[in-house]
Amino acid sequence: MATIGIMDSGSGGLSVLKEILRLLPADKFLYYSDNANCPYGEKSSEFILGRCREIVGDFLAQGADAIVLACNTATAAAIAELRKEWPSVPFIGMEPAVKPAALGTRSGVIGVLATAGTLHASKYLDTRDTYAGDVKVVERVGRGFVELVESLQLDGPLAEATVRESLEPLLRAGADTVVLGCTHYPFLLPVLERVAGPAVRFIDPAPAAARQLVRLLDSHGIPHSSPSDPARGDITIKSSGQSETARRLLSVIL
């Protein structure tokens, strides 16, 4: 079976691991939460690249066959350079799902919720400019979203007020489809859906990233499990700070 390294600025990448486990239930997973430096959204690209290099090196020393940057900000800041430095290693990154949102909107307006680092990155801007076409794209930083997830405040008055502040400008602009551009945000999906109402669709890019991981494992000839495998894989969690949030969220998704 394959050994997969998955990293994020905190615990948000567990939303990606959740989707990967649907396709690769019996493989080995190394999850690293860099929560001592969370959130990445306001950090410099140089700092994020340095952290990614260090974490990737640790994954490879532990025998990782493929690496998932389960963080949109880290993907934008680091994945191109990491692929140059380790050309034989399959790297999977995250990017906001602008294309399916643009294809699926009925109102002609889509919203993107992401960190400042993602929204300002050339990777996102290129994707938006390539696939948005005539669709209007309204962008907002999910202020406080990462902090809510890292403190396990996934619902309640504070979570709803925080979500409403960033989401309502998208709704007022007419967005009927909202892209979740940070892997922390899916943990707030019940609150997002409650604030938005049933007419708004949210798109999580994690399932697409999981499918891409399987495709890359296959193209590199790396053996892996399949969805029908009855066994359960091994998951190891490490963090640069306290690991309690990641372990509690892992228990939720399992």
C-alpha positions as CSV (number, residue, x, y, z in Angstrom):
1,M,0.0,0.0,0.0
2,A,1.0,3.6,-0.5
3,T,2.3,6.0,2.1
4,I,0.8,9.5,1.7
5,G,2.0,12.6,3.4
6,I,-0.6,15.3,3.9
7,M,0.2,18.7,5.3
8,D,-1.8,21.8,6.1
9,S,-1.3,25.0,8.2
10,G,-3.5,23.4,10.8
11,S,-6.4,20.9,10.9
12,G,-8.3,22.0,7.8
13,G,-6.5,19.4,5.6
14,L,-8.4,16.7,7.4
15,S,-11.3,17.7,5.2
16,V,-9.1,16.5,2.3
17,L,-8.0,13.3,4.2
18,K,-11.7,12.5,4.7
19,E,-12.3,12.4,0.9
20,I,-9.0,10.5,0.3
21,L,-10.1,7.8,2.7
22,R,-13.2,7.2,0.6
23,L,-10.9,6.2,-2.3
24,L,-7.9,4.8,-0.4
25,P,-9.2,3.3,2.8
26,A,-6.3,1.0,3.6
27,D,-3.2,3.0,2.9
28,K,-0.9,4.7,5.3
29,F,-1.2,8.4,6.0
30,L,1.2,10.9,7.6
31,Y,-0.7,14.1,8.6
32,Y,1.2,17.2,9.6
33,S,-0.5,20.2,11.1
34,D,1.7,23.3,11.2
35,N,-0.6,24.9,13.7
36,A,2.2,26.7,15.5
37,N,2.3,28.9,12.4
38,C,-1.4,28.9,11.6
39,P,-3.0,30.6,9.7
40,Y,-0.8,30.8,6.6
41,G,-3.1,33.3,4.9
42,E,-1.2,36.4,6.0
43,K,2.3,34.8,6.0
44,S,4.9,35.6,3.3
45,S,5.4,33.1,0.4
46,E,9.0,32.7,1.4
47,F,8.0,31.6,4.9
48,I,5.4,29.2,3.7
49,L,7.8,27.7,1.2
50,G,10.4,27.2,3.9
51,R,7.9,25.4,6.1
52,C,6.8,23.2,3.2
53,R,10.3,22.2,2.4
54,E,10.9,21.1,5.9
55,I,7.7,19.2,6.2
56,V,8.1,17.5,2.8
57,G,11.7,16.4,3.8
58,D,10.3,14.8,6.9
59,F,7.6,13.0,4.9
60,L,10.1,11.6,2.5
61,A,12.4,10.5,5.3
62,Q,9.4,8.5,6.6
63,G,8.9,6.8,3.2
64,A,6.1,8.9,1.7
65,D,5.2,7.9,-1.9
66,A,3.2,11.0,-2.6
67,I,2.5,14.3,-0.9
68,V,-0.7,16.3,-0.7
69,L,-0.5,20.0,0.1
70,A,-4.0,20.1,1.6
71,C,-3.8,23.9,1.9
72,N,-4.7,26.4,-0.9
73,T,-2.3,29.0,0.4
74,A,0.6,26.5,0.6
75,T,-0.2,25.2,-2.8
76,A,-0.1,28.7,-4.3
77,A,3.1,29.6,-2.5
78,A,5.1,26.4,-2.8
79,I,4.0,23.6,-5.0
80,A,5.7,24.8,-8.2
81,E,9.1,25.0,-6.4
82,L,8.6,21.7,-4.6
83,R,8.0,19.9,-7.9
84,K,11.2,21.4,-9.2
85,E,13.2,20.3,-6.2
86,W,11.7,16.7,-6.0
87,P,10.7,16.0,-9.6
88,S,10.1,12.3,-9.0
89,V,7.6,12.8,-6.2
90,P,3.9,13.1,-7.0
91,F,2.6,16.4,-5.5
92,I,-1.1,17.1,-5.2
93,G,-2.3,20.6,-4.5
94,M,-5.5,22.5,-3.9
95,E,-7.0,25.3,-6.0
96,P,-10.4,27.0,-5.8
97,A,-12.9,25.2,-8.1
98,V,-13.8,28.2,-10.2
99,K,-14.4,26.2,-13.4
100,P,-17.2,24.0,-12.1
101,A,-18.7,26.9,-10.3
102,A,-18.7,29.0,-13.5
103,L,-20.3,26.1,-15.4
104,G,-22.9,25.5,-12.8
105,T,-24.1,29.0,-11.9
106,R,-27.7,30.0,-12.8
107,S,-27.4,33.6,-11.7
108,G,-24.1,34.3,-13.5
109,V,-22.5,35.3,-10.2
110,I,-20.2,33.0,-8.2
111,G,-18.5,33.7,-4.9
112,V,-15.1,32.6,-3.7
113,L,-14.3,32.4,0.0
114,A,-10.6,32.0,0.6
115,T,-7.6,33.3,2.5
116,A,-5.9,36.5,1.5
117,G,-2.8,34.5,0.4
118,T,-4.9,32.4,-2.0
119,L,-6.9,35.3,-3.4
120,H,-3.7,37.3,-4.2
121,A,-1.7,34.4,-5.6
122,S,-1.1,34.1,-9.3
123,K,-2.2,30.5,-9.4
124,Y,-5.7,31.5,-8.3
125,L,-5.8,34.6,-10.5
126,D,-4.8,32.6,-13.5
127,T,-7.5,30.0,-12.8
128,R,-10.1,32.7,-12.4
129,D,-9.2,34.5,-15.5
130,T,-9.0,31.3,-17.5
131,Y,-12.3,29.7,-16.5
132,A,-14.6,32.5,-15.2
133,G,-15.5,33.7,-18.7
134,D,-18.5,36.1,-18.6
135,V,-19.4,35.0,-15.1
136,K,-19.0,37.6,-12.4
137,V,-16.7,36.5,-9.6
138,V,-17.1,38.0,-6.1
139,E,-14.3,37.3,-3.6
140,R,-14.1,37.5,0.1
141,V,-11.6,36.5,2.8
142,G,-13.2,34.1,5.3
143,R,-12.2,36.3,8.2
144,G,-11.9,34.2,11.4
145,F,-12.9,31.0,9.7
146,V,-9.6,29.2,10.3
147,E,-9.5,30.3,13.9
148,L,-13.0,28.9,14.4
149,V,-12.0,25.5,13.2
150,E,-8.7,25.4,15.1
151,S,-10.6,26.3,18.3
152,L,-13.3,23.6,17.4
153,Q,-16.0,26.2,17.4
154,L,-17.8,24.6,14.4
155,D,-21.3,25.9,15.3
156,G,-23.1,28.3,17.7
157,P,-23.6,32.1,17.8
158,L,-20.0,33.1,17.3
159,A,-19.5,30.7,14.3
160,E,-22.7,32.0,12.7
161,A,-21.9,35.7,13.2
162,T,-18.4,35.1,11.8
163,V,-19.6,33.2,8.8
164,R,-22.4,35.7,8.1
165,E,-20.0,38.7,8.0
166,S,-18.0,37.2,5.1
167,L,-20.7,35.3,3.3
168,E,-23.5,37.9,3.2
169,P,-21.6,40.3,0.7
170,L,-21.5,37.4,-1.7
171,L,-25.2,36.7,-1.3
172,R,-26.0,40.4,-1.8
173,A,-24.0,40.4,-5.0
174,G,-26.3,37.5,-6.3
175,A,-23.9,34.6,-6.0
176,D,-25.8,31.3,-6.2
177,T,-22.6,29.2,-6.1
178,V,-19.8,29.6,-3.6
179,V,-16.4,28.1,-3.9
180,L,-14.7,27.1,-0.6
181,G,-11.1,28.1,-1.2
182,C,-9.6,26.9,2.0
183,T,-9.6,23.4,3.4
184,H,-10.6,24.6,6.8
185,Y,-13.9,26.0,5.5
186,P,-15.8,22.7,4.8
187,F,-15.9,22.1,8.6
188,L,-18.1,25.1,8.7
189,L,-20.4,23.9,5.9
190,P,-23.5,23.4,8.1
191,V,-23.3,27.0,9.3
192,L,-22.6,28.3,5.8
193,E,-25.6,26.4,4.4
194,R,-27.8,27.7,7.2
195,V,-26.8,31.3,6.6
196,A,-27.0,31.0,2.8
197,G,-30.3,29.1,2.5
198,P,-31.1,26.2,0.2
199,A,-30.8,28.2,-3.1
200,V,-27.0,28.5,-2.7
201,R,-24.6,25.7,-3.6
202,F,-21.1,25.3,-2.1
203,I,-18.3,23.6,-3.9
204,D,-15.5,21.8,-1.9
205,P,-12.4,21.0,-4.1
206,A,-11.4,18.1,-1.8
207,P,-13.1,15.3,-3.7
208,A,-11.3,16.4,-6.9
209,A,-7.9,16.5,-5.1
210,A,-8.6,12.9,-3.8
211,R,-9.3,11.7,-7.4
212,Q,-6.1,13.4,-8.7
213,L,-4.1,11.7,-6.0
214,V,-5.3,8.3,-7.2
215,R,-4.6,9.2,-10.8
216,L,-1.0,10.2,-9.9
217,L,-0.4,7.0,-7.9
218,D,-1.6,5.0,-10.9
219,S,0.5,6.9,-13.4
220,H,3.6,6.5,-11.2
221,G,2.9,2.7,-10.7
222,I,2.5,3.1,-6.9
223,P,0.3,0.3,-5.4
224,H,-2.6,1.5,-3.3
225,S,-5.9,0.3,-1.9
226,S,-9.3,0.7,-3.5
227,P,-12.7,1.8,-2.1
228,S,-13.9,-1.8,-1.8
229,D,-10.9,-2.7,0.5
230,P,-12.4,-3.7,3.9
231,A,-9.2,-2.9,5.8
232,R,-8.5,0.5,7.5
233,G,-5.3,2.3,7.0
234,D,-2.9,3.7,9.5
235,I,-3.1,7.5,10.3
236,T,-0.3,9.2,12.1
237,I,-0.7,12.9,13.2
238,K,2.1,15.2,14.0
239,S,2.0,18.9,14.6
240,S,4.2,21.9,15.3
241,G,2.0,22.9,18.2
242,Q,-0.8,21.3,20.2
243,S,-2.4,18.3,18.3
244,E,-5.7,18.1,20.2
245,T,-7.7,19.9,17.5
246,A,-6.5,17.6,14.8
247,R,-7.1,14.5,16.8
248,R,-10.6,15.6,17.8
249,L,-11.5,16.5,14.2
250,L,-10.0,13.2,13.0
251,S,-12.3,11.3,15.4
252,V,-15.2,13.2,13.9
253,I,-14.4,12.3,10.3
254,L,-13.7,8.7,11.1
